[in-house]
């Protein structure tokens, strides 16, 4: 088959998978607006509010291996269809959650949507990785990233406008009304999620039906190549240390990506930047990612390798972490947004590096890598906990609440540093561990 024929045969599947990345990008990145919204209507602490991210991302731990099993039984197309329908069901659960204004119900709705996204991710990431040559996989995944982040930008802007419009005025009113009026204001605010989530459910149900007809060809990973007869045959997923290190690197990466995207609005608000401006900050992060993805599509693998991209991303992430912590105001916010540049090509680079030489273990390995998305459930609440703890200690030391909140929110970004150091290790050494027997 010629190169042109190969490109033509993969074009339609790439477009379809890009559409799926668009969908879960839209749903995932509205969390940046949901976090300050939930914090207000449910009167939460910072740590509690970041459970919005936890509920979404912890589903990847619970559902990744079951999703892999489901896809093995019913195939990619039906698995994707089922994932979309589960996401639609999750969107509908927002209606009783808003009516009751009960936080655990909102978290349950977000978790259900996350379960549907797990099915989509477990099918689409390995599919797009092995759809063409492994050395250009990061390029294909970068294209998926563009679709994902453009959708995320749209979602953050649309839901930011719907959910955060007038939130400053409502907060002022809440401090000056009695309990009955306060409950009324919060109930009215909670009801604003109903219409957009009904619309989301309808769209997801329709797409879930349509994807059943999608022309997705069957693909399989290349078999494991054993170099000599003296080498032991690989018969366990535990014989691939570069995979497990890749899972760890992906875990911390998703954590820092979610911190960069989901905390930036709340961070801006803590610095007393008006909500009308701060609600666009997630857009800055996502646009930085989209621009970097576009560079990746152009540069990989013709000019730079996947491993080089990961090294550069890790170094930039470490540098930006220090810049965020040691600057203030809009400058610090812009450095948080710039993390989008450091983060964009980490996911596309880790996947092919971690799946190198996995052969028949590719599907199981993919499920493990999907489980690593749970980093988005663990690290943002740790950021929130750091902020809460630092804020309390600063208030005790005599600072007023506004100043303490601003300093604490900045201090919380220390959580980024160990994460980028782990990615740094994987980029330089970790992705090679245990591969000598495969490459020799």
N, C-alpha and C positions, 0 to 999 in steps of 0.2 A: 504493500500500500504506500503510495507517495505521501510526502509531507502535506501537500495541499489537500489530498483526500482525507488524511487523518484530521486535519484542522476542520474540514467541513463536517466530518462525522461527529466531532465533539462540540461543535458550536451550539447546537440546540440544547444538549444537556447542560452545557456551561450556562446558557441563558436561563434555563429552568432553575438550576441550583442557585444562581445569583438572585433569582426572584425569591427563593426561600430565605436566603441570607438577608434580603431586604426586609422580609416579614419579621424574622426574629430580631433583627437590628432595631426595627421600629418599636417592637414590644419591650425589648430589653432596656433601651436607653431612655424610656420615659421615667425610669426610676429616679433620675436626677430631679425631676419635677415632683414625683410622688413623695420623696423623702421629706422635704420641708412642708408639703401639703399634709401628709399623715402626722407629722410632728405637731402641727397646729390643731387639726380637728380632733386628734386623740390625746392631746396634751402630754407629749412624750419627752423623755430625755434624748440627748443626742445618740447615745448608745442604742436606746430602744428604737429610734427612728430608722437606724441603719439596718434593722431587721427586715426592712423592705428588700434590701439587696440580699440578705441571708435567705429569705423565703424563696426568692427566685433562683439563687445559685445552688442552694443545698439540694434542690431537686435533682441536680446532675449527679450527686453521689447516690441518691436513693434509686434513681431511674436508669442510670447508664447501662449497667449490666442487664437488667430486664429489657431495656430498649434494644440492646445488641441481640438478645435472644429472640425478641419479637421480630426484628428485621430479618434475622436468619430464617425465621419460619414463614413470614408473609411477604418478604421482599422489600426492596427500596421504595417502590412506588406506593404500595399500600401502607407501608410504615410512615411515609411522609404524609399521606392522607390522614391517617389516624392521629399523627402529631398535630396537624392543623385543627382537627375537630376537638381534640383535648384542649388546645389553646382557646378555642371558641367557648367551650364550657367554662373554662377559668374566667373568661371575660364576663360571662353571664353571672357568675358568683359575686361580681362587684355590685350588682344591684341590691341583693339582700344585705350585703356588707354595708353599703352606703345608707340604706334605710335604717339599719340598726346602729350605725356608727360604732361598730365593734372592730377593734384592731385585729383580733385573731382571725376574724372572717376575711378581712382584707388580705392578711398574710396567707390564708388558705387559698384564696383566689389567685394570688401571685404564684404560690407553689404549684397549683394545678397548671397554670400557664407555663411555668418552668418545666413541668413534666412533659408537656407537649413539645416544648422547644428541645428537650433532651432527645426525643425521638428524631426530630428534624436534624439536630446536630450530629447524632450518632450515625445517621445515614449519609448526610451530605459531606461531612469533612473527609472521611476516608474515600468516599466516592470521587470527590474532586481531586484528591491527592493522587489516586492511582488511575485517573482517567487518561493521563498522558505520561510522558517521561518524568521520572522522579526528580531529576535535576532541575526541571522547570515547574515543579509543584508549587513552590513559593510564589511564582508569578501568577498561577491560576488562583491560589488562595488570596493573593493580594487583590485580584479582581473581585473576588467574593467580599473582601473587606471593604472595598469601595461601595458596593451595594449595601452592605451592612451599616456602614457609618453614615452614608447619605440618608438612609432611612432613619437612623438614630437621630441625626440632626433634625430631620423633619418632625419626628416624634417628640423630641425635647422642646422644639419651638411651639408646636401645636398644643401639646399638653401643658407646657409652661404657660401659654396664653390662657388656656381654659381653666387650669387649676390654681395658678398663682396670681391671676389678675385681681388687684384690690386687696391682696393678703395683708399688706402693711396697715391699711385702714381698718381691716377686721381685727387685727391684733391690738390696735389702739382701742377699739370699741370694747374688746373682751375684758380689758383691764378696768373698764368703767361702768359695767352693767351688772345686774344681779344674776343669780344662778339660772333663772327661767329664761331671761333674755339671752344669756350666754349660750345655753343649750339650743335655743332657736337659731342663733347665728351659726353655730357649728353644724347643726343639722342641715341648714340651707347650703352651707359650704360643701358638706359631704355629698349632697345630692348632685353637685355639678359633675361628678364622675359618671353618672348613670347613662346619659345620652351618648357620650363618646365610646363607652364600653359596649353598649348595644350595637352601635355601628361597627365596632371592631369585631364583635361576635358574628354578625351577619357576613362580613367580608371573609372571615376565616372559615366559616362553614362552606361558603361557595367555593373558595379555593381548595378546601379539603375534598370536595366532590370533583372539581376539575382536574386535580393532580393525578387522579386515577387513570386518566387518559393520556398522561404525559409520555412522550417517546424517550424513555431512559434506557439505553443499552446496558446489557449485563457486563460488568467488569470484575476482574479478580487481580489481586496483588501477585507479583512475580514470586515464584517459589524460592525457598531458601537455597542458596548455593553453598554446598559444603566443599571446601577447598581441597582437602586430601582425605584419603581413606583413614588416616590416623586420627582425624578430628572426630569428636563425638557429635552425633546427630543432635540437633537442638530439639528437645522434646518437652520443654516447659517454658512458659512466659517468664519465669524467674531467671532464665539463663541470658537475659538481655538487659544488663545493667544500664546501658545507655537509654533504654526505654524508661526505666524507673526514674532515672535522673531527669529525663525529659518530662515525666509526669510532675515531678517536684518543681521544675522550672516553669512549667505551664501553670501549676497551682499558684505560685507567687505572682506570675505575670498577670493572670486574670484578676488577682487581688489588686494589683497596682493599677490595672486598667480601669477597674470599677471605682477605685478610690479617685482616680483622676477625673472620671466622668460624672460620678454620682455625688461627690462631696463639693464640687466646685461652686455650685449655686449656693449651698448652705455656707460655704466658706466666704463667698462674697458678701452674703447677708451679715455674717458675723463681723465682717470688717466695716459694717454700716454702709455698704454700697446699696442703693435702692433696689428693691426687688424688680422693678421695671427694667433695670439694666442687668441685674444678676441672673435673671431667668434665661438669658441668652448665653451664659458662660459655658454650658455643656456643648453648645453649638461650636464654640471656639475650639474645644478639645477635639471634637469629632471632625471638624474641617481640617485641623492639623493632621489628623490620622488619614483622612481622604487624600490630601496632597502627598503625603508620604507613601501611601499605597500606590498612587499613580506613578511616583518615581520608581517604586519597586517593580511595577509591571514593565516599565521601560528598561530598567537596569539588570534585572535578574532573568536568566543566568548569563546573559551575553557579556556584561561588563563586570558584575560583582557576583560572588557566590552567596548561597544562603547562610553559610557559616560566618562570612565576613559581616553580613547584615546584622546578624545576632550580636556579634562582638561590638559593633558600632552602637547598636541600640542600648546595650547594657551600659556602656561607658557614658553615653548621653544621659541615660536615666539616673545614674549616680550623680552626675554633675548637676542636673536639674533639681534633684532632691535637695541638695545643699542650697541651691539658689532660692527655692521656695521658702526654706526655713529661715534664711538669713536676709530676706527682703521683706517688704511690707506693702500693704495697699494693693492698688491695681497691678503693680509690678509683680508682686507675689502671685496674684491670680493668673497673670499671663504666663508665668513659669509653670503653674499647674496645667494650664491649657497646652503649653509646649510639651508636656509629657505625652501628648498625642503623637508627636514626632518620634519620641523614643519608643513608644509602645506599638506603633502601627505594624511593623514588620516582624515582631517577635513571634506572634502566633503563626504566621505563614512560614517562618524559618524553623520553628521547633517541630512542627508536624512532620515534614519530610525527614528531618534529621533523626527524630525519635522512631520513625517507622522504617528506617533503613534496615534491610536484611531480615524483616520480621516474617515474610512469606505467609504461611498458613496461619500465623498468629496475628495477622494484621487486624482482623475484626475485633479480637479480644483486646489487643493493644489500643485500638481506637476507642473502645469503651473505657479503658483506663484513662486515656488522655481526656476524654469527655468528662470523666469524674473529676479531673483536675480543675474543671471550671468551678468547682466548689470553693476554690480560693476566693471567689467573689462573694461567698457567703461568710467566710471567716475573717478576712482582713479588713473590710470596711467597718464591721462592728468593733474590731480592735482599735481602729482609728477613732471611732466614736468614744470608746472607753478611755483612751488616752486623753481625748479632749475633755471629757467629763471630769476625770481625775485631776488634770492640770488646772482646769477652771476652778474647781473647789479649793485647791491648794492656794491659788493666786488670790481668791476672794478672802480666804482666811488670813493671808499675808497683808491684806489691806487694800487691794485693788478694787475698783468699782466693777460691777458685773459686765458692763460693755467692754471695758479694756481687757478684763480677764478672759472673756469669751474670744476676743480677737487673738490674744496671745496663745491661748490654749488651742484654738483651731489651727494656728500655724505650727505649734509644737507637735500636734498629732501626725504631721507629715514625716516625722522621723521613722514611722513604720515602713516607709518606702525603701529606706537604705538597705536593710538586710535582704529585702526581696530582690533588688537589682543586683546585689552581690552574688546571689544564687544564680541568677540568669547569666551574670558575668562568668561564673565558673563553668556553667554548662556550655557557653559559647566557645570558651577557649579549650576546655579539656573534657567536660562531662559527656559531650556527644560522641566522643571517640572510645569511651570506656567499654571494653569487652568486644570491640569490633575487629580486633586483629585476626581472629579465626575466620571472620567472614571475608575480610579484605585481602588476606594474604594469598 
